[in-house]
């Protein structure tokens, strides 16, 4: 069964340059349009190592930005836990 990604779901990638989905995923037209307007590249299959590294960097930076907006500085363990949580919510496998 195919997964359908809507505009609301694609918005989770707002701080990323690329959104990678499994082959067979269906992206709604409104989700494609929103991604295009926000310069987010949609691809299917396994991300290459550069995409993975960029995705991880963007996720870490997004979490750090949230702390910065609140004039807080997380310790390494808190940052690691939050990044892992975000990655899992985005459908990534975190080991």
NUSEPA-592493 format. One record per residue: residue in one letter; x, y, z of N, C-alpha, C, O in turn. Coordinates in steps of 0.1 Angstrom, whole numbers, plus 5000, padded with zeros to 4 digits. Example, Ala and Ser with C-alpha at 12.3 -4.5 7.8 and 13.67 -1.06 7.14 Angstrom:
<rs>
A513249435078512349555078513249675078514249675085
S512849785071513749895071512950005079513450115080
</rs>
This chain:
<rs>
X500849885000500050005000500950125000501950135007
X500550224992501350354991501050445002499850455007
X502050525006501850635015501550765007502150784997
X500650845013500250975006500851085015500551085027
X501551175009502051285016501351415012501351455000
X500651475022499851595019500751725022501851715026
X500151835019500851965021501151975036502252025040
X500251945045500551955059501751865063502551915072
X501851755058502951665061504251715055505351695062
X504251765043505451805037506051935044507251955043
X505252005051505652125058506652085070507352175075
X506651955074507651915084509051935078510051935086
X509251945065510551955059510952105056511852125049
X510252195063510452335060511852385061512252485055
X512652325070514052375072515052285065516252295068
X514552205055515452115048515552155033514652215028
X516552115027516752135012516152025004515852034992
X515951905011515551785004514551705013514751695025
X513551645007512651555014512751425006512451414994
X513151315013513251185006512251095011512051075023
X511551025002510450935006510650804999511350794989
X510150695005510250564999509650564985508650634982
X510150474976509650464963508150414964507850334973
X507250474956505850444957505050544965503850534965
X505750634972505050734979504350834970504850864959
X503150864973502350964965502351094972502051114983
X502751194964502851334969501751414963501551414950
X500851474971499751544965500151664958501251714960
X499451714948499851834941500051954949501052034947
X499251974960499452094969500852074976501452174979
X501151954980502451934987503651954978504652014982
X503451914965504551944955504752094953505852144953
X503652164952503652304949504352374961505152464959
X503952334973504452404985505952374986506752464989
X506352254983507852214984508552304973509652354976
X508052314962508652394951508752534955509852594953
X507752594961507752734965508852754976509352864977
X509152654983510152664994511452604991512352575000
X511652574978512952524973513352394980514552374983
X512352304982512652174988512552074977511552054970
X513652004974513651904964513051774970513351734981
X512151714962511551584966512151474958512351484946
X512651374965513151254958512651124964512151124975
X512851024957512350894962513450784962514450794954
X513450694972514450594973515250624985514950704994
X516450564986517350584996518150714994518650734983
X518250805003519050925001520550885000520950795007
X521250964992522750934992523350995004522751075011
X524650965006525251015018525351165020525251215031
X525451235009525451385010524051435014523951525022
X522951375009521651415013521351385027520751465035
X521851265032521751235046522451335055521951375065
X523651365051524451465059523751595060523651665070
X523251645048522551775048521351775056521051865063
X520551665055519351645063519651655078518951715085
X520651585082521051585096521451715101521051765111
X522351785093522751925096521552015097521452095107
X520652005088519452095088518652065100518052165106
X518451945104517651905115518351965128517652015137
X519651945130520351995141520252145142519952205152
X520352215131520252365130518852405134518752515140
X517852335129516452375133516252355148515552445153
X516752255154516552235168517352345176516752405185
X518552375172519352485178518652615177518652695186
X518052635165517352765163516152785173515952895178
X515452675176514352685185514952725199514252805206
X516052675203516652705216517152855215516952925225
X517752895204518253025203517153125204517253235210
X515953095198514853185198514353205212513653315215
X514653115221514253125235515353165244515353155256
X516453215238517753245245518153135255518653165266
X518153015250518552905258519652825250519852845238
X520452755257521552675251521452535256521652505268
X521052435247520952295252522252225255523252265248
X522252135264523452055265523451945254522451925248
X524551875253524751785242523651665242523151625232
X523451615254522451505256521051555252520351475245
X520651665256519351715253519251745238518251705232
X520251805232520251825217520151695210519351675201
X520951595214520951465208519551395208519051345199
X518951405220517551345222516551415213515751345207
X516551545212515651615204515851595189514851585182
X517051595185517351565171516851425167516251405157
X517151325176516651185173515151185172514551115164
X514451255181513051255182512451315169511551265163
X513051425164512651495152512851405140511951395132
X514051335139514251245128513251135128512851095117
X512951075139511950965140510651015135509950945128
X510251135139508951195135508851215120507851215114
X510051235114510151255100510251125092510351125080
X510151015100510150885094511550825092511750725084
X512550885098513950825096514150715107513550715117
X515050625103515450525112516650575120517650615114
X516550575133517650625141518150515150517350445157
X519450485149519950375157520750425169521250345176
</rs>
